[in-house]
């Protein structure tokens, strides 16, 4: 295999990370995510394998690799936004359920002093 046909491991990792982020984001947006641990484990594995010191020491960073890095950064930002939205929704749901639980277990004695 020649250098021209060799697959750049860094580019491959960035590509896999980008695809995984897209899959997770789409599932979160659709509300059809079934196993968050699967995504957490896969993202962690790719990020652990990502050789950032190698990238920093490279003098031959191609425009294509820079483009991939930018794309992954953008995908990470979008993924983070969607994750934060889902977390806020879960927190609101949790607060609502806790309030309903308190109301169901209350005899109403102190209800006029509540918020």
C-alpha positions in Angstrom: 0.0 0.0 0.0 1.4 3.4 -1.0 1.3 6.5 1.1 -1.2 8.0 -1.4 -3.6 5.1 -0.9 -3.1 4.6 2.8 -6.0 5.6 5.0 -5.2 8.4 7.4 -6.1 7.0 10.8 -7.0 10.4 12.2 -9.3 11.2 9.2 -10.9 7.8 9.7 -11.5 8.5 13.4 -12.9 11.9 12.7 -15.2 10.4 10.1 -16.5 7.7 12.5 -17.0 10.3 15.2 -18.9 12.6 12.9 -21.2 9.8 11.8 -21.9 8.7 15.3 -22.7 12.2 16.4 -25.1 12.6 13.5 -26.8 9.3 14.4 -27.2 10.3 18.1 -28.4 13.8 17.3 -31.0 12.5 14.8 -32.3 9.9 17.4 -32.4 12.6 20.1 -34.3 15.0 17.9 -36.8 12.3 16.9 -37.3 11.2 20.5 -36.6 7.6 19.5 -33.4 7.0 21.3 -33.3 3.7 23.0 -29.8 3.2 24.5 -27.8 6.3 25.4 -25.0 4.1 26.9 -24.3 2.7 23.4 -23.6 6.2 22.1 -21.7 7.3 25.2 -19.4 4.2 25.1 -18.8 4.5 21.3 -18.0 8.3 21.6 -15.7 7.7 24.5 -13.8 4.9 22.7 -13.3 7.1 19.6 -12.2 10.1 21.6 -9.8 8.0 23.6 -8.3 6.6 20.4 -8.1 10.1 18.8 -4.4 11.0 18.8 -4.5 14.7 19.3 -0.8 15.0 20.1 -0.2 13.5 16.7 -2.4 16.1 15.1 -0.7 18.9 16.9 2.8 17.7 15.8 1.7 17.2 12.2 3.1 19.7 9.7 1.1 18.3 6.8 -2.4 19.0 7.9 -4.3 19.0 4.7 -7.3 21.2 3.9 -9.4 18.1 3.9 -8.4 17.2 7.4 -9.0 20.8 8.6 -12.4 20.6 7.0 -13.1 17.3 8.8 -12.1 18.9 12.1 -14.4 21.9 11.5 -17.2 19.6 10.6 -16.7 17.5 13.7 -16.6 20.6 15.9 -19.9 21.8 14.3 -21.5 18.3 14.8 -20.3 18.3 18.5 -21.9 21.8 19.0 -25.2 20.7 17.5 -25.1 17.4 19.5 -24.4 19.3 22.7 -27.3 21.7 22.0 -29.7 18.8 21.4 -28.4 16.9 24.5 -28.9 20.0 26.7 -32.5 20.4 25.4 -33.2 16.8 26.2 -31.7 17.2 29.7 -33.8 20.3 30.4 -36.9 18.4 29.2 -36.1 15.5 31.6 -35.5 17.9 34.5 -38.9 19.6 33.8 -40.6 16.3 33.6 -38.9 15.2 36.9 -40.0 18.4 38.6 -43.6 17.9 37.3 -43.7 14.3 38.5 -42.3 15.3 41.9 -44.9 18.0 42.3 -47.7 15.6 41.3 -46.3 13.1 43.8 -46.3 15.7 46.6 -49.8 16.8 45.7 -51.1 13.2 45.7 -49.5 12.6 49.2 -50.6 15.8 50.7 -53.8 16.2 52.8 -54.0 19.9 51.7 -53.3 21.3 55.2 -50.5 23.6 54.1 -51.6 24.1 50.5 -52.3 27.9 50.9 -48.6 28.4 51.9 -47.2 26.8 48.8 -45.9 28.9 45.9 
